[in-house]
């Protein structure tokens, strides 16, 4: 939910600097999708080495806090970079492609950290929540469904209520507050919980059997991947639509 709130707010902020709504939407959407993919890739390559569920929960909490704090700083960074963008525009406004390329690079540098952290959160939750390969489809699908519902809710709340009720800074404060509260709750829970670690170490026989079951359902997996590929851009289209409507 907060991810789509940030997308809408950052798009409106970037519009005030580069002065072009279509390009601002395209830039933010591209950086978001790229950062989510990068974060997911980095997390998927490293989290399998973490066997303690509470450690995963702590990492998730830290990422939420980093997202919140950095998102609060971004408006100040954009204000600081405004003179630089003005200079670039005055020097390169005749060179359309070069100007937009430099604008994209600048926005990517500013936004890549929080969106990469956002991309890492879902794989971490999946690793925490899914303890057996046989439960992968059900549990990961449940998390992904909640993630998509949250994206739609964030776009709806921000585009049609938060900004009009509290303004840009108020909407930003709400999203930052949610991220930090979730992050602190996860860290405190991880520190205080004394539950035994549930290491993901199924027996070799079980792994082989589950792999055979997964292979036999290749068509189902292909269909699921197609649905994933379609639904991710759709959730961001919701945010872009609410940007245009507001």
WOTA-V952816 format. One record per residue. RES is the residue in one letter. PHI is phi in degrees with one decimal (* if undefined). NEAR is the number of other ideal C-beta (glycine too) atoms within 12 Angstrom. Layout:
res: (RES,RES)
phi: (PHI,PHI)
near: (NEAR,NEAR)
//
This chain:
res: (X,X,X,X,X,X,X,X,X,X,X,X,X,X,X,X,X,X,X,X,X,X,X,X,X,X,X,X,X,X,X,X,X,X,X,X,X,X,X,X,X,X,X,X,X,X,X,X,X,X,X,X,X,X,X,X,X,X,X,X,X,X,X,X,X,X,X,X,X,X,X,X,X,X,X,X,X,X,X,X,X,X,X,X,X,X,X,X,X,X,X,X,X,X,X,X,X,X,X,X,X,X,X,X,X,X,X,X,X,X,X,X,X,X,X,X,X,X,X,X,X,X,X,X,X,X,X,X,X,X,X,X,X,X,X,X,X,X,X,X,X,X,X,X,X,X,X,X,X,X,X,X,X,X,X,X,X,X,X,X,X,X,X,X,X,X,X,X,X,X,X,X,X,X,X,X,X,X,X,X,X,X,X,X,X,X,X,X,X,X,X,X,X,X,X,X,X,X,X,X,X,X,X,X,X,X,X,X,X,X,X,X,X,X,X,X,X,X,X,X,X,X,X,X,X,X,X,X,X,X,X,X,X,X,X,X,X,X,X,X,X,X,X,X,X,X)
phi: (*,-66.7,-59.5,-72.9,-61.8,-63.3,-58.6,-65.0,-65.4,-65.3,-61.8,-64.9,-68.3,-67.3,-57.3,-66.9,-95.5,-93.0,71.5,-146.0,-60.8,-58.7,-70.9,-63.5,-61.1,-63.9,-64.9,-63.5,-62.2,-65.2,-64.3,-60.9,-63.3,-64.5,-66.3,-62.1,-65.0,-64.3,-62.6,-63.9,-64.6,-61.7,-64.4,-66.0,-84.3,-124.8,-73.6,-66.7,-80.4,-97.9,-98.7,-89.4,-58.1,-67.7,-69.1,-61.6,-62.9,-66.4,-62.0,-60.2,-62.6,-63.2,-61.2,-61.3,-67.0,-60.8,-58.7,-64.0,-65.6,-65.5,-64.6,-71.4,-84.0,-53.4,-57.8,-68.8,-65.2,-64.1,-63.9,-67.9,-86.5,-58.2,-59.9,-66.1,-64.5,-63.5,-66.2,-63.1,-64.1,-63.3,-89.2,-124.8,-63.7,-78.2,-104.7,-56.8,-65.9,-65.5,-62.7,-69.0,-64.8,-64.3,-63.3,-63.0,-61.6,-62.5,-65.9,-63.2,-64.0,-71.3,-103.6,-65.4,-64.9,-65.4,-73.3,-66.9,-62.8,-61.5,-65.0,-81.2,-68.9,-66.0,-59.8,-65.7,-63.3,-62.2,-65.4,-74.4,-88.0,-94.1,-108.5,-139.5,-61.4,-68.0,-99.8,-59.9,-62.2,-66.1,-71.2,-65.8,-63.7,-64.0,-63.6,-65.7,-63.5,-62.7,-62.9,-69.2,-62.4,-62.4,-62.4,-64.0,-64.9,-62.8,-64.6,-65.1,-64.4,-71.3,-69.2,-119.8,-140.6,-59.9,-65.1,-68.9,-85.8,-122.2,81.8,-62.4,-67.7,-65.8,-62.9,-64.0,-62.5,-62.8,-64.7,-62.6,-60.1,-62.1,-60.6,-69.6,-62.6,-62.1,-61.3,-63.9,-61.9,-66.5,-66.1,-62.7,-62.6,-64.9,-74.9,-93.3,-73.1,-112.9,-64.3,-68.9,-66.5,-102.6,-70.2,-89.1,-135.6,-65.8,-65.2,-61.7,-63.7,-63.6,-60.1,-63.9,-64.3,-68.2,-64.4,-64.3,-63.3,-65.5,-63.1,-69.1,-107.0,-61.3,-65.7,-63.6,-64.0,-61.8,-62.7,-63.9,-65.1,-63.3,-62.6,-58.6,-63.2,-78.6,-74.5,-64.8,-60.4,-62.7,-65.2,-79.9,-63.9,-59.9,-63.9,-65.9,-64.9,-69.1,-63.9,-67.9,-69.3,-88.8)
near: (31,43,46,43,45,45,47,44,45,42,44,34,35,41,28,21,33,34,18,21,22,18,24,34,29,24,36,43,34,30,37,39,31,24,36,35,25,26,32,31,18,23,31,20,15,17,31,17,15,24,18,21,28,26,25,37,34,27,32,39,32,27,39,36,30,29,37,33,24,31,40,25,20,37,27,17,25,32,17,15,27,22,13,23,34,19,15,24,24,13,14,20,20,10,15,14,13,16,26,26,18,25,36,28,21,28,37,25,21,34,43,29,25,42,40,30,38,48,33,35,42,37,36,35,33,32,35,33,27,30,23,22,26,20,21,27,26,18,21,29,24,19,27,29,21,21,32,28,19,29,37,28,26,35,39,25,30,43,30,23,21,34,29,16,14,19,16,28,20,19,38,35,22,30,41,31,24,30,37,27,19,29,30,22,21,31,26,17,21,25,16,13,19,9,12,10,19,22,17,26,14,20,12,10,10,18,17,14,17,22,18,15,20,22,14,12,18,14,12,17,19,13,14,22,18,13,19,24,15,15,22,28,21,19,35,37,23,34,42,34,24,34,34,19,17,25)
//
